[in-house]
Structures are given as structure tokens and as C-alpha cells.
Amino acid sequence: MIKKIIECVPNISEGRDEDKIRIISQIVEEVDGVKLLNVDPGKATNRTVITFVGEPQQVIDAAFLLIQKAQELIDMSQHSGEHPRMGATDVCPLVPIANISMQETAKWAHKLGKRVGTELGIPVYHYEAAAKEEKRVNLANCRQGEYEGLSKKIVDADWKPDFGPAEFNKTVEKSGATGISARDFLVAYNVNLNTTSTRRANAVAFDIREGGRIKREGGTLSGKVIKDADGNPMKEPGLFKAVKGIGWFIEEYGVAQISYNLTDINISPLHEVFDKTCERAIARGMRVTGSELIGLVPKKVLIDAGKHFLKKQERSTGIHESEIIKIAIKTLGLDELAPFNPEERIIEYMLGSDANKPLVNMSLTGFANETASESPAPGGGSIAAYCGAMGISLGTMVANLSAHKRGWDDRWEEFSEWAEKGMAYQNTLLDLVDEDTNAFNKIMDAFRLPKDTESNKVNRQKAIQAATQYAILTPFKVMETAYNSMEVMKAMAEFGNPNSVTDAGVGALCARTAVIGAFLNVKINCGDCEDKTFVAGVLERGQQLVDDACALEDEIMKITNSKI
């Protein structure tokens, strides 16, 4: 059954009391199936961002417990901090992660809001995709006046809460109000400046953020505000859409920061916001010294940033993602204020996206020993896939060496593109190392199905045949991928770094071996498949791949030997 997964990112108004933060955040783990991913406190802002994931019902049950515990432990009448806020749980956004639409996520936000308002007596404002009217889409509107202005706002007919009391009673005085939303992934990102001036940090923020700044005559702060026909101040928009920003002073670090919310990283990528912030800071006599990410971030953000900075250095982007991410971290200065561990800060890593790849995550020795053991898997199919992965790794290495070769600086993009192709082939083949073993296990699972009734016998046989076809197609994909990867080795043998031509040759030998080895697995599994038309087609195409791979290997070896 396909699971629907949503993420919840409550921001609580407590960033200093470690015991309270621990109690409030860990309560979500009382709900089975909910995984607490990250707890990111900030002392100066007196605010903690908590991240957890699970299926929708589990997540809103956990969110309710968290909001309830924050209401119990946090007194908003005593709260102070740099970040805008209106409640003990200031905001509680739900983010669709897998197999669920934004519209459906908004319905879950409404269920949570109704429960919080009714059972806890906390005023709830729905914003973003969960907003029930246009003016409430923007969180800033819902939070305008912050906690201090809540007593007047809550009784205003235009700002009656979506759920909960519309009066500033004793409960609300302590809890404040909570914003609950459904929204896309938001990247909370702070940029550090070599200044203590909040006003100058704000000046850069106004340059960057979508809302920009108020227009004034003469373009100076002392100039008269320019108003429209209705008497409203006019705005001069900033450089980026889907970016909110404000400057503040962080006493804990003794520097001013610009705090950004990037609400659509496809429209305004983090690295572009960073670059332009650096440019505008320099223009105003300041310098960006580093930055920090709050909470978790999608891997794409750092991959895109790392590739962007590598291209600025005219370096190949066809390298492993861990190296790309390392470039992003160092260039953005994400480790200036505190260590930045990608394994703990990237959402895909926290969700354990590699948990189903036990073989490729082994050490070389461990993989060899596992292969040599009495266990029937990993077998020839997995080894063929790994052999192909090693072959294209060599081809990719030659491309990267060529991209960085002295005197070939004008060709770095050409070789970078070949290296990126190589990495794509490598990733596919590495995935197939484990997938071939998974395919074998599917057959074993099918044979273990019950056969005590005629109906069970029929279902068991269908499962065996489906698993058998999958066990044929998996090594066949190894064949196709390994053969296609030989284009990189051929190109590198022809015009890559001549000092590494033998590496391209060895890569071709590995790829050819992967094709032939995988075909052996295809053929042996075909013996158990009852669909003879399917079998005939696969065997014909497989033999053609073997013939083509052997011919291409001969061609590559002739090129290689001619250059030795």
C-alpha cells in the first residue's frame, strides 16, 4: 500500500530552556509511526523549529500533542525574542512530501485547526494553502501586531479566528494564537554580515525580498512616502519573488543577520539569493561572512548550490553528490556559526532514503565477504552491476581529469557534461546492485506463499511468474545501462586526457563484462518463465546487446592501444 507522507514544522516560542524544548519536541514520538527529524533552537530569537514526518493522521495527532504541551509550558505574556511571533506554538505548517496533494494536505490542516481551537481553546488562523480568505494567505498579515496586538486583533470582526475563541481570555493570554497552514517546502535561511547594524541589514533585505521597500521621493529614507490614488504607500519591489526577508541583530553571535524565508526554491534558488545578497552587502560597505540553515533542507537546494559554485570556478559538476554538497557548505559558509552535518540536515538523508541499499553501503571488504558467504545473494547479477559501476566510474574519472587538465581550461564544460553523464550511469548501476538481490528475494518470497487451497495455488503461481519476469528485467537493465555507459569510455579514449587513456580502456572492459555477466542471469531466469513470447524477445535483444558491447569494446581497445 502506498503511504501518504506529510511533514510538520512547528515553530515554538522557546529557544533557551533546553528542558522545555526537549519535553515539547519529544512528545511527538509518543505517536506510533511519527519520526522526529530535527530540533533547531535559537537563543536570540527565543524560538525552536521542530521537524517530524509521518502519515497524515499520525502527524496531526502528534502536532496536537505538541501544541498542547507548548501551551502548558510556555507563557507568552513573559516571552521576548527577535523573531515575529503570536503564540506559544507560533506556526504549525503541514508540508506534502509523498503521494498527497496540497489540497488534501490543507484539509488535514483544517482538521488540526478545528481540534486545537475546540479542545485547547487556542485561536487558530489558517494561512498559505489552508487560508479561508485571501487576506489570510500571507502569514505576515495573520501575525501582524504579533502577540502584543492580539488582544485588539482577536475581537476585530475582520480578524476573527478560523477556530477557537474570539476573546482575549486567561487561556489566550498565556497561549497566544497559532497559525496552521498547508504549504510547499519553505527554506528558512539566515545570512551573516560583518556589521552590528540592524538598519543596514534591513537595507540589504529590502533590496532582495519580494516585498521590497516603501517608495520615497528622491529614493532616500528622509524622502516623503509616495502613495497611490487610494492613499496607500507604494512599494518598490525587491529582486526576488517568493522571498521574505528582515534584518536583525543576533546578540549570541554579536553580528547582524538577514533572515530569509524562501517559499519557492524553483523560482528563487538559495544560491542566487546568496550571491545577490553578497553583491548588495558589498555595495553598502559590508561583507557576507557566512550563513545558516534553520531546520531541514531538501537535498536539491545544496546540490543546485554546489553545482552553481563549481561552474563559477569552471570545475566539473560530474562528481559524487557528497562532494557537491561539501562545496555548497563551504561556499555558503553554513558551518561558520556551528558545525553543519549533511546527514542530520538534509531531509532525504534523515528519511533514510538509502535504507534499502544495504549492499552498496557496505565497505569493499564487507561486500566481498558477503558475496563469498554461503548466502545465495548477492549473486552474479549484483556483481555484474557493480562491475559496470566500476567501469563507468573510471570513464567518469577520465572526464573529470580532462576537465581540470592544465591548458584545457576552455574545454571544462565539455568534459563536465561527459562526467555528469557518467555519474548518472554510475548511480543507476549502483542502484541495480541491490535491486538484483531484491529481485531474487521477491522470487523466494513468492515461493513461500501458501498453497493449501486451489485459489492460493493460483495466486502463488501468478506471484512466482511476476517475480520471475522482474528477475529477468532487472539484469537486462544492467545490460542496457552498462552498454550505454560505454559511450563515455569511447569518448574519453578518443579525446580525453591522454595520460588516462588506459583507465578508459579498463572501464570499457568492465562494462563489457557487466553486459555479458548480466546476460547469463537473464538467460537462467528465463528458464522459469512461462511466457515464451516475452522470453524470446528478451533473449533476442539481450544477444544483440552482447554483440554490440563486444564490438564497441574492440573499438575502444584499438583506440586505447594506439595511444599507449
N, C-alpha and C positions, 0 to 999 in steps of 0.2 A: 504494500500500500504506500502510495506517495505521500510523504508528510508535508504539511504546510508549516513553514517556519517563519516566525517573526522575531525581530529584535526589539528590546525595550531599553531605552536610555534615560532613566530618570535622573534629574539633577536635583540634589537635596541641598538645602541651605545650611550645611555644616561641613567645614573643611579643616577644622582644627582639633576637635575632640576625637581621638583615634578610637576610643571605646564605642562612642555613639555611631561612628561611621561603620565600624565592624559589625555591630549589632543590627543596624539598619540594612546593610548590604547583604549580610549572610542569611537574613531571614528568607530571601527568595529561594534558597536551596532547600527549604522545607517542602517545596512543591516538587513532587517527582517529575523528572523529565526536563526540569529547568536547569540550564547551565550558566553559572556566573562566570563571565568572561574577564571583566576588568573593573577595578575600583580606582579612580583617579582623583585624589583630593587636592585642593588648592587652598593654602593658608590665607593668602592675601585676599582672594575672592570669597573665602569662607564658604566654599561650595565644593561638592563632590559629584563627579559624573560616574554613574554606575551603569554597567552594560551586562545584560543577560539575554539568553535566547531560549526558544522552545516552541512548542506548538501553541496556537492562539489561546485556547482556554487555559492552558497551564501558565502562559505568560501573564494573562490578565489576573489570574488568581495570585500569582507571585507579586505583580505590581500592586495589587490591592493591599497585600500584607505589608509591603514596603512603605506605601503611603500611610497606612495605619500606624506603623512603628515610628515613622518620621513625625507624624502628628503627636505621638506620645512623648517623644524625646526632644523635640526641637520647639523652642518658644520664639516665635517670630517677633514678639514685642521686645526681645532682647538682642535681636540679630543685627549685625552690621557686616558689610563686605563690599568689595569693589564692583562685583557683578550685579547688574539689574536683577531683581527678584521680587516675587509677590507671595511666596508661600514656603512652608517647610519642605514640601516637595514642590519645587518651583514649576518644573515642567516634567511631563512623562510622555514622551513621544513613542509611538509604535512604528516600526520600520519593516516593510515586507522584504523578506530575504529569499524565500524559495517557495514556488508553487502557490502563491497567493497574490491577488491583485491589490492595488491601492484602495479601490472601492470597498473590498471586503475587509481590509485592514481598518478602514475608517469605521465600519460597523462595529468591529471589536473595540475600537476606541470609545464609541458611544456607550457600549455595554459597560466598559470600565468606568466611564464618567458618571453614568447613572448610579452605579453601585457606590462609588466614592461619595457622590453628593447625598444619596439617600441614607446610607448606613453610617458614614463617618461625619456627615454634616459639614463637609468642606465645599465651598463654592468652586465650581468647575467651569472653565472656559475652554471650549474646543477651538483649535486653530489649525492652520495649514489645510490638508485634505479632509480633516474632520470638521472644519468650520461649518456652522449652520447659517451663517450670513457673511456677505462679502467683507465687511469691515473687520471681521474676526479672523480672516485668513492669516494676516500678518501678526505674529506673536507680539511684536513691539506695541501694536495697538491694544491688545489684550492686557499687556503688562504695564501700559502707560500709567504713571503715578506710583508704580511699584507698591510695596506693602503699605508705605506711609499714606498713600492716597486711597487705599482700599475702602476705608470707612465711608467715604463720599461716593466712590465709584459704584459700589455694590448696590446702593439704593437708587442709582440713576436708572430710569426705565430703559434707556438705550444700552445699558451695560449690565442688565440682569443676568446672572449666571445661567449657563445652559442647564446645569443641575446644581442642587444644593441650595442653601439659604441665601436669601437676598437681603440679609441684615448682618450688621457687624456685631454679632453676639460674642459671648465669652469664648466659645469654641473657635470662632473665626479669628478672634483677636490673637489666639495662640497659634493657630494653624496657617492663617492666611489663606490664599486661594491657590489652586493648582491648574495649570494649563495641560490639557491632554490632547494629543494630536495623532494623526497618521501622516507620515511624511517620507520623502526619499532620504537616503543616507546623507546625513549632514556631517561635514568635516569641521570640527572646532579646532582652530589653528591660531596660535599666537606668535607674533614676530617681535623679537627683542631688538631694542635700539640702544645706542650708546648715548642716551640722554636721560635725564630725570624729569623732563618737561612733558606733562600730560597734554598740554596745549599743542606742542609741536608734534607729538604722536598722533593727536587727533587730526592735525592738518594733513598728515600723510593718509590717515584712514579716510578722510573726506575725498582725497584725490582718487582713492581706489574703489570705495564701496559704491554700490548701485545708487543708493540714496543721495550720494554726493554731498553738496553743501548748499546753504541758502544763498541765493544771488544777492549781491550788494552793489550799489553804484560804485564805479571805479574799481571793482574787484578787490576791495580792501575790507578788513574787518571793521573798520570805522565807518565804512560807507553805509548809506541808507538802504534798508531792506527793500528789494524790488518785489512788488506784489502784482498778482493778476487782477483781472476785472472784478473778481468777487472779493478782493481784499486779502487773499491768501498768499503767504510768502512763496515766491517761485524758487525752484531748485535747479541747481546746475549739476547734472548727473555725473557720477564718477565713471571710472574707466571700465568697470566690470559689472556685468549682470550677475544676478544670483549670489551676490556677496554683500554681507553686512559687516560693519566694522566700527570699532570705537577704540580710542586711546585711553590708557590708564597707567598709573604708577604702581609697580609691584614692590612693596616695602621689603618683602622677604629676599628679593634679589637686588634691590637698590637700583632698578632700571625701569624705564617706561616701556610698555609693550603696546602693540596694536593687536586687539583681539578680533579675529575674523570668524564668521560663520560662512562656510562655503556650502550653499544649499543645492548646487547642481555642478558637480565636478566636470561634467561633459561640456557645459557652457563656459565655465571659468576654472580651468585646471589649477591645482595648487601651485605648481611650479611657475606658471605665468603670473599669478598673483604675487609670489615671492620675488620674481625678477623685477616686476614693475614697482614693488614696494622698495626694493633696493635702490632703484633708479630715482624714485621720488624722495627717498630719505637723503641720498647724496645731494640732490638739488636743493635740499633745505638745510644742508650743513651737518647732516647726521650720517650714521652708518648702521646697517643691519649687522648684528653680531651673531645672530643665531635665531632659532625658532623652536616652538614646541607644539606637539600634537596633544590634544586632550582626548582621552579615551581611545577607542579603537579606530582603525582606518582600513578601508578596502585596499587590497594589495595593488590594485590598478593605480592608485594615487602615487605610490612610491615607485612602481615600475615606470610609469609615464614620466615622472620627475627624473629618475635616474637616466633614462634614455635621452631625455631632453638635454641634460647636462653633459652626457657623453658626446652627443652630437655637437654641442658648443665647443668641446675640446677636440673635435674631429677624431673621435675614437670609435671603434666598432661597438655596436649595440648587440652583437650576436654572442653574448656571454650568458652565463647562468644567472637566474633571477636573483640569487643571493648577492652576487657581485654588483648587479644593477642597483639593488636596494641599498647596498653599502655606499655607493656613490651618492645616492639621493640623501642618505642620512648625513654624510659628511658635508655635502654642499649646502644643504638647508640648515646645517648646524643644529640638528634635532637633539644632539647629545650635549649641548652647551650647558644646560642647567641641571640635567640629570641623565643618567645612562638611558639609552634607548635600545631596548631588546626587541627586534622584529618578531620573535616568536611569541612575545607577550602583547604586542601592539597591533598586529595585523590580523584582521578578523578571520581570514581564511585559515591562518595557522592556528588560531585559538579554537576554531571549529573542528580542527583535526582533519583537514582535507586529505592528508597523506596517510590516514589511519588504515586505509585499505590497500596500502602498498608495502607490506612487510618485507618483501624480498629486496626491492631496490633501496630500502632504507637500512639494509644490513651493511656491515663492513665487508670488504672484499674477502677477508678470511672467513667471516661468518657465512657469506653466500656460498663460497666454495665448499665449506664443511657441510652446509645444509644440503647442497647438491650431492655430495658424496655419501650422505647418510642413507639408511635403509628406506627412508620415505620415498615414494614414487614421484613426488613433486618437490621442488621444480625438476622438470624433465627437459627433453630435447627442445621443445618449443620455447620454453623460457630462456634456455641457453642461446638458442638461435636469435631471439630478440635482443638479448644482452650483447651478443657478438655484433649484431647490426648497430646497436647503440654505440659500441666502442669504435666501430668503423666510421660512422658519421662524426663522432667526437674528434677523430683525427682529421677528417676533412675540414671540420669547423675550426680546429686549431690552426691549420694552414691558412684559412681565410683571415683569422684574427692576426696572425703573424704578418700576413701580407698587408693588412690594413695599417699596421704600425711600423712597417718597414721604412727605414730612412731612405729618402729620395722618392718615395711613392706617396707622398702626402696628398697629392691631387687625386689619388685613387681610393682614398679611405672609404668613401661611401659605397663604391662598387663592391669592395670586399666585405664591408659591413653587411650589405644585403645578402651576400652569399653566406656569411656567418649566421645571420638570422634564419635563413632557410635551413641551415644545418641544425640549429638549436631546435627548430620546430620538428624536424625528423627525429632528433635525439629524444625529445620529450615523448613523442608518440611511441617510439620503440621501448623506452623505459617503462611507460605505462603497460605495454604489452608483455613485459617480463612477468608482472604479477597477473595480468589478465589471462595469460595462457594457463597458469596454475589454477586460477579461479574457474576457467572453463573445464579443466579436468575435475575439479571438485564438484562442479554442477552435475557432471555425469554420475559421480559417486553418490551424490545426494538423491538423484533420480532413481538409482538402483535400490536405494534404501526405502523408497516409498512402499506403503502396504500393498499387498496383492492377495488379500484374503477374500475379496469378492470380485465378480466379473467387472463391475464398474471401476473398482480400484485398479484392476489389472489393465483396463483400457487407459485409464488416466496415467498410470505408471509408464506404460509403453509410449504414450504421447510425450511425456516429460523426458524420457530417455532419448527419443528421437530429436526433440527440440534441443536438448543439451548436446547431443552428438553433432548436430549441424553447427551449433555455436562453437564447438571444439574444432570444427573444420575451418570455419570462417576466421577464427582468431589467429592461427598460424598463417592463414592465407593473407591476412592483413600485414603480418610481419613480412611476408614475401614482397608484397606491393611496396611497403614503406622502405624496406632495405634496398630494393631495386631503384626506386625513385631517388633515394638519397645519393646514389652513385653519380648523379649529375654534379653534385658538389665536388666529389673527388676528381672527376674528369676535368672540371673547370680549373681546379687548383693544380692538377698535374700539368695542364696546358699553359696557364699564365699566372699561377700563384708564386709565392716566394720560392725561388729555385733551390734554396738551401733546405727546403722541407718537402721536396718532391717525393721522397721515399715514404714520408708519412701519408701523403695522399695515396700512394700505391698500396701501403699496408691497409689503409682504410677501405680501399676497393676490394682487397682480398677478404676482409672481414664481412663486407656487405654481400659479396658473392656467396660466402659460406652461410650467412644468415638465410639467404634465399633458398639454397639447396637444403639446408638443415630443416627449415620450416616446412618445406615441401614434403619431406619424409613424414612429418607429423600430420600434414594434410592427408597424405595417402593412407596412412594406417588408420586414421579416424574414419575415412571414407568407407572402410570395410564394414563398419557397423551401421551405416546409414541406409535406410530402406528406399529413399527417394533417389532412384538411379539416374533420372534426368538431371537432378541437382548435382549428383556426383560426377557425371560425365562432363558437365560444364565446368565445374571447379578443376577437375584434373586436366582438361584441355588448356584452360587459362593458366594453370599452375606450371605446366610443362613449358608453355610459351615464355613465362617469366624466368624460368631456369635457363632456357636457351638464350634469352636476351641478356640476362645477367652475366652469363659466361662470355658472351661475345663482347659485352661492354668492359668486362674485366680484362680481357685480352687487349682491347684497345687502350685502356688506361695503363696497363703494364708496359706496352710498347712505348707509350709516351714517357713513362717514368724511366725506363731503361735507357731511352735515348738521351736523357738529361743527366745521367749519373756519370 
